[in-house]
């Protein structure tokens, strides 16, 4: 078992706390105080082994032991503590603290563990829909100004085709699911780091709900592609059996109400079963 924080690490740790504090809107003293409290709280893990003489690269990914330690957290606040303690331990040696590696890993893993949080997805779709509406309005205006221009005629036909209109409506329905069922309504985020999340403990819920909505929308998109089908694509013979173009419709992909109803009346179950068979067939291709 190691005996305390290596002396050579103290200076670099304080420097890191000052730098990290500025980035996160806190004082270096506050960051340092939290670190010491968390290290003391989780001392059995932090001091479980001797410090190596030099920094030892631990690979890109967290080890099973590190993941298990983090996942044993009882709440969001404890997960922040445990995650930070893991990264400090990974980057400490008798030679000091590799602060730059700690900060890189804090950013990398913090962003990765956001998973499919509903907030960034909502932000993306809000911007996409706004740009789509702006673009369509401009195209429509130019088409009226130059009604005989072949370029604007073609662009107008493509932008207002049945397929394009359906796609735009789907984006609005998807945003509705993310904002209402993913709890992202009115929320924005420029941090993109679970352990600096503006919404604190709610981040757990935002990630969980975001994943649920994402899976639902994968099913909707799978249905749209294989039942409605893109006009510009002809499936290969090996894929043809997975396409049901021309068959009776199961789902209105442009209607939130119909998608919700399909979850209750069994129609979505048929899509789920087809989706699972499709994934199983092509997972090794």
N, C-alpha and C positions, 0 to 999 in steps of 0.2 A: 504493500500500500504506500502511495506517495505521501509525503509530509508537507502539506501546504502548497501554495502557488510558488513556482520557481522564482527565485529572486530576480533573475534576468528578465522575467516576463512582466514584472510590475511596471516598469517604465513604459514599455511598449503597450501594455494594457491601458494605462492612463491616457496615453496619446491617442489610442484607438477610441476610448470613451469620449474624449473631447471632440474628435473628428466625427464619430458616429452620432454624438449628441446634436451637433450642428445640422447633420443631415435629417435628423428626425425631430427637430424642434424641441430638444431637451438640453439641459446642461450636462457637461461631462461628468460633474459630480453626481448628478442623479443617476446617470447610466452606470457609473462605477458602483454606487451604493446598491443598485438593484442586482448587479452581477454578484457582488459579495454575498448579498442575502440569498440569492438563488443557489450559489455554490454551497453555502452553508446548509441550506435546506436539503440539497440533493448530494450531500457530501459522500454518502455511501457509494454512489455511482461515480462521482467526479474523481474521488481519490482512491478508486478501487485498485489501481495498478501504479507501478513506478513510472515516473516521467522518462521518456526516451532522451538520450543525450542530445540528439538533433531531431529536427522535424522529420516525421515519417509520413510520406504521402499515403493517404488511406483510400485512394481511388475516387472516381467520380461520384459514386452512389453511397448513401448511408448504409452502414452494415445492418444486419438483422438485429443485432443487439441494440444499436442506436435507434432503429425504427421502433422496436418493442418498448424501449424506455420512453420515447415520445408518445406512442399510442396508449400508454398506460395512464395518460393524463386524465384527471377527473373533470376538468373544465378548460375553457379557452385560456384563462390566465395561467393555469399550470402548464398548459402545452407551450405557451410562449417561454416560460421559465425553462422547461426541459429541453426545448429546441435550442435555446441559447446556450445552456450548459453543455449540450452535446457538441456544439460547434466550437466552444471554447476548449473543451477537452481535446477535440480532434486536432487543434492547431497550436497546442502548447507543448513545449519541450523544455529541458534544462537550459537550452540556448535562448529561450524567449518565446514570445507569441508571434505567430505569423498572422498579423492583423489583416494584411491585404487578402489572405486566403479566407479568413473568417468573414470579411465583408462580402467577398465574392460569393461564398457559399450561402450567406444569409440572404442575399438577393436572389440567387439561383433557386434554392430550395423554397424560399418564401413565396416566390412566384409560382413554382411548380405545385406547391401544396394548396394554392388557391383553387386548383383543380378546374372545374367548370363552373366557377362562381357565376351566378346569374347577372351580376352587375356589369362586368365588362361586356358580356354578350348583349345586354340591353343597350349599352352605350353604342356598340357597333351598329346594331340594327336601327337605332334612332338616327344615326348619321347616314346610314345607307338609304333609309326611306326618305329622309330630307333631300339627299342628293338625287335620288331617283325622281322625286316629284319636281325638283328644280330642272333636271335634265329633260323630263317629258314636257314640261311647260315651255321650255326653250325650243324644243323640236317642233311642238305644235305651233308655236308662234312663227317660226321660220317657214314651216310648211304653208301657212296662210299667206305669208309675205311673198313666197316664191312657189306658187302652186304647180308650176310646170317644170320645176327643177328636179331632175332625175335623182340627184343625191338625197334631197330632203324627202322626196316621195318614198324612196327605199328605206331611209332611216325611220320615217314615220310609220311605215307598214310594219317594220320589225319591232319598233318600240311599243306599238299599240296592237300587236297581234294577240290572238287569244292566249297563246302560251305566255307572252310577256305580261299580259294583264293578270293572268292566274298567278304568275310568279310574284308580282307586286302585292297582290292580295294575301298570298301565303306569308310574305315577309311581315305584313301587318298583323296577321293572326299569330305568327310566331312571337312577335314582340309582345302581344297581349298575354300569351302564356308565360313568357319570361317575367313580365312585370307583375302580373297578378299571382300566378301560381309559383313563380320563382322569387317573389317578394322583392323585386328590384325596382318597383315603381318609385319614381322620384329620387332614386339613388344614383350617385356617380362615384367614380374612384380613379384617382391618378397614381395611387401608390402601388397597386399590383403586388402586394406582399401580404400573405396571410398573417404574419407576425407583427405587422405594423398597421393592420386593418383599421380603417376609420370606424367600422361598425363593431369592433371588439368581438364579444361572445357571439354576436349574430352571424359572424363569418361561418361558423359551423353550419348554421341553418341555410345560409346563402349558397354554400357549396353543395350541401345535400339536395336542396330543392333545384339548384341549377343542373345537377346531374340527372335528376328525375325528368325535368323538362327537356333536357337534351336527348334523353333516350326516347321520350315520346315523339319528339320532332324527327328523330332518325326514322321512326316508323312511318310518320306522315310522308317524309321525303321518299322513303322506299316505296310506299304505295303510289305516290304521284309519279315516280319514275317508271314503275312497272305496270301500272294500270292506265295512266294517262299518256305517258311516254313522250319524249322529245320528238318533235317533227323531223329534226335533222339527223336522227340516229336510227340505224337499223341493227338490231341485235344479231350477234353471230349465232350459228346453229346451236352451239352448246349452251347459249343463254336464252334461246327463244322460248323455252318452256316456262321461264320465269316472268314472261311478259304476258299481260292479260288485256292488251289494248283491244277495244271493241266489245269486251265483256261487260255485263251490267255493273254499274258503279256501286262501290261499297261505301265510299266516303267522299264528302265534299271538303276538299283540302283548303278551301277558302272560307270555311265557316267554323268558328270556335264552338258554337253551339252543337254543330253536327259531330265534331271530333269528341266533345264531351259525352254526347249521347252514345257514340260508338263505343266508348269505354264501358258503358253500362249495358248495352243491349247485345254484346257479343261480337259485333263486327270487328272491333279492334283485335279480339282474340284470334280471328282468322288471319289478320295481317301479321300479328306476332308470330304465329306458327309458320307462315310462309317465310317471314324474315329469318327465323331461326334455321329453317331448312336451307335457305339460301346461303347464310353465313357458314353453316357446317359444310356445305358443298364446296365453297370457294376459299375456305380458310387456309388451305395449303397451296393454293395456286399462286 
